Amino acid sequence: MSISLIRSKAAVTALAAAVSVTGLLPAAASAHEGPGRTTGTTYYVNCLRGSDQASGTNSGTAWRTLTKASRAYEPGDRLLLRRGRTCTGVLAPTGSGTAAEPISIDAYGEGAKPHIEGEGARAAAYLLNVEGWELRNLDISNTGTHTTTDRRAGLLVRLTDHGVGSHYVVDGVDVHDVNGADFKDSDPSGGILFSVTGSAVPTRFDGVRIEDSTVRHTDRTGIGTSWGRRAEHPNGPGTSWEAITGLRIQRNKVYDVGGDGIVVQTAKDALVEHNYVNGFNIRSAGYNAGIWAWNSDDVLYQYNEVTGGHGTLDSMAYDIDGGNNRNVYQYNYSHDNEGGFLLICNGAGMTTDGNRVRHNISINDRNTMSPYGVISVVCAATTDTRIYGNTIVTDEANTALVSDNGPTGVTFRNNIFVGASDGSPINDTWSVYENNLYWRTAQPRDTSALTADPLFASASPAAPRDVRLRAGSPALGTGIPVADGITRDYFGNRIPTPPNLGADQDR
């Protein structure tokens, strides 16, 4: 279980609610056959014992193939797949529902989730130019001949010159073994993808929930969205910035992905929380991060845990990248990533402004390739990037805690930086440093620096609890108050006045 999911009473409550939905209900209840349902028809698929000549309207007359099930549906209709069965081919239904009367795909019967194997198609489950869909309790894979050109996905939801598509739910869907090509563009391969293509009609998604799902061993992206041209991203696809609204990516687990773990592109006011990413940038020749956004505004990332970033072409847990404005990373945990904790990298000719990184913990992240570090400030300059109230500690002597190759626009305040036993440098002569604590490292440009042992709970931190502050810590009560409206720290403690340095605000 992810440590980030149990750090506060609120997180425990959220986790309990998630478990009650996905893990403890009996199989019959998972088909959402609520007593209030009065519209639509229910169709059944049994890929072992069904018949495409049957009516499909009850479990005894189930259809047999995904081809038969890939028909047009009406609002309120449901398509139920038999548990414990494997269906080969592509499930590509059509028709649209509404938020009040969605079309749903779910499971029935007992046993393992129904398995859809795409056999190398563009997508195993494919929704094109439809809306008002809810998908639950599916197991999806899409394996084919290994090539460098075939784009593949487990679940692909696509709008092409469609306008606004509303209401999509992906809940309890497991995607695994997708061997797609390594194209980092607006039409990638991956596990769960929401994609917009075309240029004739301004098109976007509204109301997308991806939750309580698992992505494992996919190429190239775990969970992702795409599209959008604007001044901040002048070379983007399409003709205008059509941001996804109502996007929620929460309580998902992503393992062993070739490229990016979770990437949000062209979104406004998205929420990415309580996700766990373990193993990313495993098989890609490109630049990838664990959880990040591109060309998106006002995205909130919180209570996420990222580990297992491979390589040094980025491979950071988190990233503030090109065209990102007012994004916030708070209450996140990063550890043991070869690419480090955080990347600050604005794209050339783009605007990245007003972003915040606060109350996070990084333990034993590293990046030994110049000009990178645990925190890397590279590419074009950002404006008004503030990094404060974080605890950054590494056991890798050959990594810089912060590295900056020339861009500025970043202020570090009230952080704790702890290097390896042999010392870890801060290679940054451009950013602003104010009132940070340094131990086994130094930043001479910080005129209010505190150089002292922070007195962590453990001398060799390996988990968030290990960087809690002991009595007598010089970090207690020596921070500068920040008027940002935040009242709690990473651990759920109330932030005192004056605050402590670092992520632990307990007194």
JOFENDA-V238047 format. One record per pair of residues at least 6 apart in sequence whose C-alpha atoms are under 6 Angstrom apart, sorted by the first residue. I is the first residue (numbers start at 1). GAP is how many residues later the second one is. D is the distance in Angstrom with one decimal. If there is no record, write none. Layout:
((I,GAP,D) (I,GAP,D))
This chain:
((4,299,5.2) (4,300,5.9) (4,301,5.9) (5,6,5.6) (5,269,5.9) (6,6,5.3) (7,484,5.5) (8,484,5.4) (27,83,5.7) (31,75,5.6) (31,76,5.7) (31,77,5.9) (39,37,5.4) (40,36,4.2) (40,37,4.2) (41,36,4.7) (42,15,5.9) (42,35,5.7) (42,36,4.6) (42,37,5.9) (43,13,5.2) (43,14,4.6) (43,36,4.8) (44,12,5.3) (44,15,5.8) (44,18,4.7) (44,35,5.9) (44,36,4.9) (44,37,5.9) (45,17,4.9) (45,18,4.6) (45,19,5.7) (45,36,4.8) (46,16,5.7) (46,18,5.2) (46,36,5.1) (47,17,4.4) (47,18,5.7) (47,40,5.5) (50,12,4.9) (50,13,4.7) (50,14,4.1) (51,12,4.7) (51,13,4.7) (52,11,4.6) (52,12,5.4) (54,7,5.3) (55,6,5.9) (56,6,4.2) (56,7,5.1) (66,25,5.3) (70,21,5.6) (70,22,4.9) (70,23,4.1) (71,22,5.1) (71,23,5.9) (72,21,6.0) (72,22,4.5) (72,23,4.9) (73,22,4.9) (75,22,4.1) (75,26,5.2) (75,27,5.6) (75,28,5.5) (76,25,4.6) (76,26,5.3) (76,27,5.2) (77,26,5.0) (78,25,5.7) (78,26,4.8) (78,27,5.8) (79,26,4.7) (80,25,5.7) (80,26,4.9) (80,27,5.0) (80,28,5.9) (81,26,4.8) (82,25,5.9) (82,26,5.2) (82,27,5.9) (82,32,5.9) (83,24,6.0) (83,25,5.9) (83,26,5.5) (83,27,5.7) (83,28,5.4) (83,29,5.5) (83,30,5.0) (83,31,4.5) (84,27,5.1) (84,28,4.8) (84,30,5.6) (85,29,5.3) (86,29,4.5) (86,30,5.9) (87,29,4.9) (88,28,5.8) (88,29,4.8) (88,30,6.0) (89,29,4.8) (90,28,5.5) (90,34,4.7) (90,35,5.8) (91,34,4.8) (92,34,4.8) (92,35,5.9) (96,34,5.1) (96,35,5.0) (96,36,5.6) (97,6,5.2) (97,35,4.1) (98,34,4.4) (99,33,5.7) (99,68,5.7) (102,30,4.8) (102,31,5.4) (103,30,4.9) (104,29,5.6) (104,30,4.6) (104,31,5.7) (105,30,4.8) (106,30,4.9) (106,31,5.8) (107,30,6.0) (113,24,5.9) (113,25,5.4) (113,26,5.7) (114,24,5.6) (114,25,5.8) (115,24,4.5) (115,25,5.6) (116,24,4.8) (117,24,4.8) (117,25,5.3) (118,6,4.0) (118,24,4.3) (119,23,5.3) (119,24,5.2) (119,25,5.4) (120,22,5.5) (120,23,5.0) (120,24,3.9) (122,29,6.0) (122,30,4.5) (123,29,5.5) (123,30,4.5) (123,31,5.4) (123,33,6.0) (124,18,5.9) (124,30,5.2) (125,30,4.8) (126,30,5.0) (126,31,6.0) (127,30,4.7) (128,30,5.0) (128,31,5.9) (129,30,4.7) (131,34,5.3) (131,35,5.5) (132,35,4.8) (132,36,5.8) (133,35,5.1) (134,34,5.7) (134,35,4.5) (135,35,5.0) (136,35,4.8) (136,36,5.4) (136,37,5.8) (137,35,4.9) (137,36,5.1) (138,35,4.8) (139,35,4.7) (139,36,6.0) (140,14,5.9) (140,35,4.7) (141,13,5.7) (141,34,5.8) (141,35,5.1) (141,36,5.4) (141,37,5.9) (142,12,5.8) (142,36,4.8) (143,35,5.4) (143,36,5.8) (148,33,5.0) (149,32,5.3) (150,30,5.9) (150,31,5.4) (151,29,5.0) (151,30,5.3) (151,38,5.1) (152,28,4.6) (152,37,4.8) (153,36,5.2) (153,37,4.8) (153,38,5.5) (154,21,6.0) (154,37,4.8) (155,37,4.9) (156,37,5.0) (157,37,4.8) (158,36,5.9) (158,37,4.8) (158,38,5.6) (159,37,4.9) (160,36,5.8) (160,37,4.8) (160,38,5.2) (161,37,5.3) (161,39,5.8) (161,40,4.5) (161,42,5.9) (162,41,5.6) (163,39,5.7) (163,40,4.1) (164,39,5.5) (164,40,5.0) (164,41,5.8) (165,40,4.9) (166,39,6.0) (166,40,4.7) (166,41,5.6) (167,40,4.7) (167,41,6.0) (168,40,4.8) (169,40,4.8) (170,40,4.7) (171,40,5.1) (171,41,5.7) (171,42,6.0) (172,40,5.0) (172,41,4.5) (173,40,4.8) (174,39,5.6) (174,40,4.6) (174,41,5.9) (175,16,5.8) (175,40,4.8) (176,39,5.6) (176,40,4.6) (176,41,5.5) (177,40,5.1) (177,41,5.3) (178,40,4.5) (178,41,5.9) (179,40,5.3) (180,9,5.1) (180,39,5.1) (182,38,5.6) (186,40,5.4) (189,31,5.4) (190,28,5.9) (190,29,5.2) (190,30,5.1) (190,31,4.3) (190,32,5.5) (191,27,5.9) (191,31,4.9) (191,32,5.9) (192,31,4.8) (193,30,5.8) (193,31,5.0) (193,32,5.8) (194,31,4.7) (195,30,5.6) (195,31,5.2) (196,31,5.6) (199,39,4.5) (204,38,5.6) (204,40,5.7) (205,39,5.0) (206,38,5.7) (206,39,4.8) (206,40,5.6) (207,39,4.2) (207,40,5.8) (208,39,4.7) (209,39,4.8) (210,39,4.9) (211,38,5.8) (211,39,4.9) (211,40,5.5) (211,41,5.6) (212,39,4.9) (212,40,4.8) (213,39,4.8) (214,38,5.7) (214,39,4.8) (214,40,5.8) (215,39,4.7) (216,38,5.9) (216,39,4.6) (216,40,5.7) (217,39,4.7) (217,40,5.2) (218,39,4.9) (219,38,5.8) (219,39,4.6) (220,38,4.7) (220,39,4.6) (221,38,5.3) (221,39,4.9) (221,40,5.9) (222,35,5.9) (222,39,4.8) (222,40,5.8) (223,39,4.8) (224,38,5.8) (224,39,4.8) (224,40,5.8) (225,39,5.4) (225,40,5.3) (226,39,4.8) (227,39,5.9) (228,8,5.6) (228,9,5.6) (228,10,5.9) (228,13,4.6) (228,14,5.9) (228,38,5.7) (229,7,4.3) (229,8,5.6) (229,9,5.9) (229,10,5.8) (229,11,4.9) (229,12,4.8) (230,10,5.8) (230,11,5.1) (232,91,4.9) (232,118,4.4) (232,119,5.0) (233,117,5.8) (243,23,4.9) (243,24,4.5) (243,25,5.7) (244,23,4.4) (245,23,5.5) (247,23,4.8) (248,22,6.0) (248,23,4.9) (249,23,4.8) (250,22,5.7) (250,23,4.9) (250,24,5.6) (250,25,5.8) (251,23,4.7) (251,24,4.7) (252,23,4.8) (253,22,5.9) (253,23,4.8) (253,24,5.9) (254,23,4.7) (255,22,5.9) (255,23,4.9) (255,24,5.3) (256,23,4.5) (256,24,5.7) (257,23,4.8) (258,22,6.0) (258,23,5.0) (258,24,4.6) (258,25,4.3) (258,26,5.3) (259,21,5.7) (259,22,4.1) (259,25,5.3) (259,29,5.5) (260,28,4.9) (260,29,5.2) (260,30,5.7) (261,19,5.7) (261,29,4.6) (261,30,5.9) (262,29,4.7) (263,28,5.8) (263,29,5.1) (263,30,5.4) (264,29,4.5) (265,28,5.6) (265,29,4.8) (265,30,5.8) (266,29,5.1) (266,30,4.8) (267,29,4.7) (268,28,5.9) (268,29,5.0) (268,30,5.9) (269,29,4.8) (269,30,5.1) (270,29,4.7) (271,28,6.0) (271,29,5.0) (272,29,4.8) (273,28,5.6) (273,29,4.8) (273,30,5.4) (273,31,5.6) (274,29,4.8) (274,30,4.8) (275,29,4.8) (276,28,5.9) (276,29,4.9) (276,30,6.0) (277,29,4.7) (278,28,6.0) (278,29,4.9) (278,30,5.2) (279,29,4.2) (279,30,5.4) (280,29,5.0) (281,7,5.7) (281,29,5.5) (282,28,5.7) (287,26,5.1) (287,27,5.3) (288,26,5.7) (288,27,5.5) (289,26,4.8) (289,27,5.0) (289,28,5.7) (290,27,4.5) (290,28,5.9) (291,27,5.2) (292,26,5.6) (292,27,5.0) (294,27,5.8) (294,28,5.7) (295,28,4.1) (295,29,5.2) (296,28,5.0) (297,27,5.5) (297,28,4.7) (297,29,6.0) (298,28,4.9) (298,29,4.7) (299,28,4.7) (300,27,6.0) (300,28,5.0) (301,28,4.8) (302,28,5.0) (302,29,5.2) (302,30,5.5) (303,28,5.1) (303,29,4.8) (304,28,4.9) (305,27,6.0) (305,28,4.7) (305,29,5.8) (306,11,5.6) (306,28,5.0) (307,28,5.2) (307,29,5.6) (307,30,5.4) (308,29,5.1) (309,6,5.1) (309,28,4.4) (309,29,5.5) (310,28,5.4) (311,27,5.8) (312,27,4.9) (314,25,5.5) (315,24,4.1) (316,23,4.5) (316,24,4.7) (316,25,5.2) (316,26,5.6) (317,24,5.1) (318,24,4.9) (319,23,5.5) (319,24,4.6) (320,24,5.0) (321,24,4.8) (321,25,5.0) (322,24,4.2) (322,25,4.4) (322,30,6.0) (323,27,5.6) (323,28,5.1) (323,29,5.0) (324,28,4.8) (325,27,5.3) (325,28,4.8) (325,29,5.7) (325,30,6.0) (326,28,4.6) (326,29,4.4) (327,28,4.9) (328,27,5.9) (328,28,4.8) (328,29,5.9) (329,28,4.8) (330,28,5.0) (330,29,5.4) (330,30,5.7) (331,28,5.3) (331,29,4.8) (331,159,4.8) (332,28,4.9) (333,27,6.0) (333,28,5.0) (334,28,4.7) (335,27,5.6) (335,28,4.7) (335,29,5.5) (335,30,5.2) (336,28,5.1) (336,29,4.6) (337,28,4.8) (338,28,5.2) (338,29,5.5) (339,27,5.9) (339,28,4.7) (340,25,4.7) (340,26,4.5) (340,27,5.2) (340,34,4.1) (341,24,5.9) (341,33,5.2) (341,34,5.8) (342,33,4.8) (343,32,5.9) (343,33,4.9) (344,33,4.8) (345,33,5.3) (345,34,4.9) (346,6,5.9) (346,33,5.8) (346,34,4.9) (346,36,5.9) (347,33,5.8) (348,32,5.6) (352,30,5.2) (353,29,5.9) (353,30,4.7) (353,31,5.8) (354,30,4.9) (354,31,5.6) (355,30,4.9) (356,29,6.0) (356,30,5.0) (357,30,4.7) (358,29,5.9) (358,30,5.0) (358,31,5.3) (358,32,5.7) (359,30,5.0) (359,31,4.8) (359,131,5.7) (359,144,4.8) (360,30,4.9) (361,29,5.9) (361,30,5.0) (362,30,4.8) (363,30,5.1) (363,31,5.7) (364,30,3.9) (364,31,5.4) (365,9,5.9) (365,29,5.9) (366,8,5.0) (366,33,5.6) (367,6,4.8) (367,7,5.8) (367,32,5.5) (368,30,5.8) (368,31,4.7) (372,31,5.5) (373,26,5.7) (373,27,4.6) (373,28,5.5) (373,29,5.3) (373,30,5.2) (374,27,4.9) (374,28,5.9) (375,27,4.7) (376,26,5.9) (376,27,5.1) (377,27,4.6) (378,26,5.9) (378,27,5.7) (380,27,5.8) (381,26,4.4) (381,27,5.3) (382,27,5.1) (383,26,4.6) (384,25,5.5) (385,24,6.0) (385,25,4.7) (386,24,5.8) (386,25,4.9) (387,25,4.9) (388,24,5.8) (388,25,4.7) (388,26,5.3) (388,27,5.5) (389,25,5.0) (389,26,4.8) (389,113,4.5) (389,114,5.3) (390,25,4.9) (390,112,4.6) (390,113,4.8) (391,24,5.9) (391,25,4.8) (391,111,4.7) (391,112,5.4) (392,24,6.0) (392,25,5.0) (393,24,5.9) (393,25,4.6) (393,26,5.9) (394,25,5.5) (394,26,5.6) (395,25,4.3) (396,24,5.6) (397,23,5.1) (397,25,6.0) (397,26,5.9) (397,27,5.3) (400,24,5.5) (400,25,4.9) (400,26,5.4) (401,25,5.3) (402,24,4.8) (402,25,5.9) (403,24,4.6) (403,25,5.4) (404,24,4.9) (408,22,5.8) (408,23,5.4) (410,21,5.3) (411,20,6.0) (411,21,4.6) (411,22,5.9) (412,21,4.8) (413,21,4.9) (413,22,5.7) (413,23,5.7) (414,21,5.4) (414,22,4.7) (414,65,5.5) (414,87,4.8) (415,21,4.9) (415,86,5.6) (415,87,4.7) (416,20,5.9) (416,21,4.8) (416,86,5.0) (417,21,5.0) (418,21,4.8) (418,22,5.9) (419,21,4.9) (419,22,5.6) (423,17,4.8) (423,18,5.8) (424,17,5.5) (425,16,5.5) (433,13,4.9) (434,12,5.4) (434,14,6.0) (435,13,4.8) (435,14,5.1) (436,13,5.4) (437,12,6.0) (437,13,4.6) (437,14,5.7) (438,13,4.9) (439,12,5.9) (439,13,5.6) (439,14,5.7) (454,19,5.4) (455,14,6.0) (455,15,5.7) (455,18,5.3) (456,11,4.8) (456,12,5.6) (456,13,4.8) (456,14,5.9) (457,9,5.0) (457,10,5.8) (457,11,5.4) (457,12,5.9) (457,13,5.8) (458,8,4.9) (468,36,5.7) (475,25,5.5) (475,26,4.9) (476,24,4.6) (477,21,5.4) (477,22,5.2) (477,23,4.5) (478,22,5.6) (479,19,5.9) (479,20,4.9) (479,21,5.0) (479,22,5.1) (481,17,5.6) (487,7,5.7) (487,8,5.4) (488,6,4.5) (488,7,5.3) (493,13,5.7) (495,10,5.5))
